[in-house]
Amino acid sequence: MLKSLKATLMLWVVLVIALVVPLRFFFDVRGQLQRTSAAYDSSLSDWALALGNLVHMRDGEPQFDLSEQTERSLRTTAGSDTVYYVVLGPNGQWVAGDAPLAMPLIGLQRGERRLLDTQLGGQPLRMAVRAVECGAGACQVRVAETMGEREQTRLASVWITALLAGGGALLLALAIWRVVSVAMRPLASVNEQLAERSLDDLRPLRRGRMPSEVQPLVDAIDQLLQRVAVDASRQRHFIADAAHQLRTPLTALRTESELALLEGHPPAVHATLVRMHRSAQRVARLADQLLMLARTEASSREPGGAEPVDLKAVAQDAAQNWVPRALERGADLGFQLESAWLRGRRHLLGELLGNLVHNALEYAGDAEHPARITVRTALIDGPGAARAVLEVEDNGPGIDGAERERVFERFYRLPGSAGSGSGLGLAIVRDIALAHGASVTLLDAEDGGGLRVRVTFPAA
C-alpha cells in the first residue's frame, strides 16, 4: 500500500484499466475484422449471384452470356487485387472463365452457396461458390479474389482500434486523475488549515463543502481540538489563579522584608534580610509574569479587542514607570520615538515593552560601565506596506547566535547569566508579538556591543 491516498487510488485505477483495455481491444478488433471480412464476402457473393443469373440452358447445354463491359467491371471491382471467375457445368465441365479456378471439385446442392479460402498458383484467394439451376442438374459459379486489400484493411482496422483504445485509456486515466484530485481537495484543505495554524489556534476547522466521507475525520479533529482547548484553558486558569493567589502574600513578604531592612536590626542578620528581600522580589516578579502569561494567551484567543495604537504613546507611558527604576539603578534609559500606528491591545503592548526594558536593566551594564538602554519606535518601509517597529537596545553582553532561539523558551536562562530573571520575559514578548501578527528578532547593538531586540508589527 502506497503512502499517498491519491497514488493508491490511481494505482488501482491503472490496474483496472490495464485489465479492461486489452479485453476491450481484443473484442473490438475481432468484431472489426469480422465486419471487414463480411463486407468483402458479401461483395463476392453478390457477384456470384449476378453471374449465376447469366447462366441458362440451350439445347440441353449450359450457356453463359457475359458482356465485355460486365467482365471489365468484375475484373476491376477489387481495386489492386486480382479477380477470377469460372462457370462449371453440371458434370464439372468448364463453361466459361478462368479454367484454373475449376479445381478443387466442390459438391453443392442446387441453390446452395459457400465461402472458402483456396489457392491459385500458391497465391491465397477468397472464393464464393454458388450452385445455380442447370436443367436437371446444378451448375457452379465461382468468383475469387486475392486478399491484398483485405489484409491491408484488416491491418488498418487493427491500428485504428489500437489507437482509439490507447487514446481512450489515456483520456480515461487523465479524467480519473482529475476527478481524484478534485475529490481530494477537502483533505488538502484540512491539511492546509492544520499546517498553517499556530499551536495556540484551537478553533474548529472551516467546513465549506465537505463530502460526507470526510465529515467524520473533520468532526474527530474538531473534537480533539476542543478537548485540547478545554485542557489548555484549565491550565491557564490554574496558573492565573495560582499566580493571583500568590501575589498578596508575596507582596506582603516583600513589603515586610523591605521594612525590616529600613528599621534597625542587628548587623548579623542584614545579609539574610537582603537575600530574603531579593528572593521575595524575584518570586513576586515571577508571579506577575505567570499571571501576565496566562492573560496574554487568553487575550490572543479573544475575537476583537484590537484598536489603533501608537507605539510612541505606549513608550511614553512606559517611561513614567521605568525611568525612576532606571535612575535607582544608575542606568541611562533614553527614548527615540516616532509615531508608529498599528492595531493591537494597548495593555499587552505595554507589557511587551516592560519586559524588554526589565531584561535590559537586569543584564546590561556593570560596576564600571552603567547600563545604557535606548527605546525606539518608528515606521520602516517593507514589502507591500510600511511596518511599525519597536526596538530596545542595551550595552549588555548580548546573546550568542546559537542561543538566540532558545531564549524564547519558557524558564530558559542563559548559562552563567547574572540577572535575577525567571526566563519568562522573552517568552511573554514572543507570545504578545504573535498575538499581534508581529515577529521578534534578536540583533547585535548598532555599536557592535550589546543586544538589540526588534519587534516588527504590521502597520495600521
Secondary structure as GFF3:
##gff-version 3
##sequence-region A 1 460
A	DSSP	alpha_helix	5	52	.	.	.	ID=ss1
A	DSSP	beta_strand	55	58	.	.	.	ID=ss2
A	DSSP	beta_strand	61	64	.	.	.	ID=ss3
A	DSSP	alpha_helix	68	76	.	.	.	ID=ss4
A	DSSP	beta_strand	83	88	.	.	.	ID=ss5
A	DSSP	beta_strand	94	97	.	.	.	ID=ss6
A	DSSP	three_ten_helix	99	102	.	.	.	ID=ss7
A	DSSP	beta_strand	113	120	.	.	.	ID=ss8
A	DSSP	beta_strand	123	134	.	.	.	ID=ss9
A	DSSP	beta_strand	137	146	.	.	.	ID=ss10
A	DSSP	alpha_helix	148	183	.	.	.	ID=ss11
A	DSSP	alpha_helix	185	196	.	.	.	ID=ss12
A	DSSP	alpha_helix	215	262	.	.	.	ID=ss13
A	DSSP	three_ten_helix	267	269	.	.	.	ID=ss14
A	DSSP	alpha_helix	270	301	.	.	.	ID=ss15
A	DSSP	beta_strand	307	310	.	.	.	ID=ss16
A	DSSP	alpha_helix	311	328	.	.	.	ID=ss17
A	DSSP	beta_strand	332	337	.	.	.	ID=ss18
A	DSSP	beta_strand	341	344	.	.	.	ID=ss19
A	DSSP	alpha_helix	346	363	.	.	.	ID=ss20
A	DSSP	beta_strand	372	380	.	.	.	ID=ss21
A	DSSP	beta_strand	387	394	.	.	.	ID=ss22
A	DSSP	three_ten_helix	401	403	.	.	.	ID=ss23
A	DSSP	three_ten_helix	406	408	.	.	.	ID=ss24
A	DSSP	alpha_helix	425	435	.	.	.	ID=ss25
A	DSSP	beta_strand	439	444	.	.	.	ID=ss26
A	DSSP	beta_strand	451	458	.	.	.	ID=ss27
###
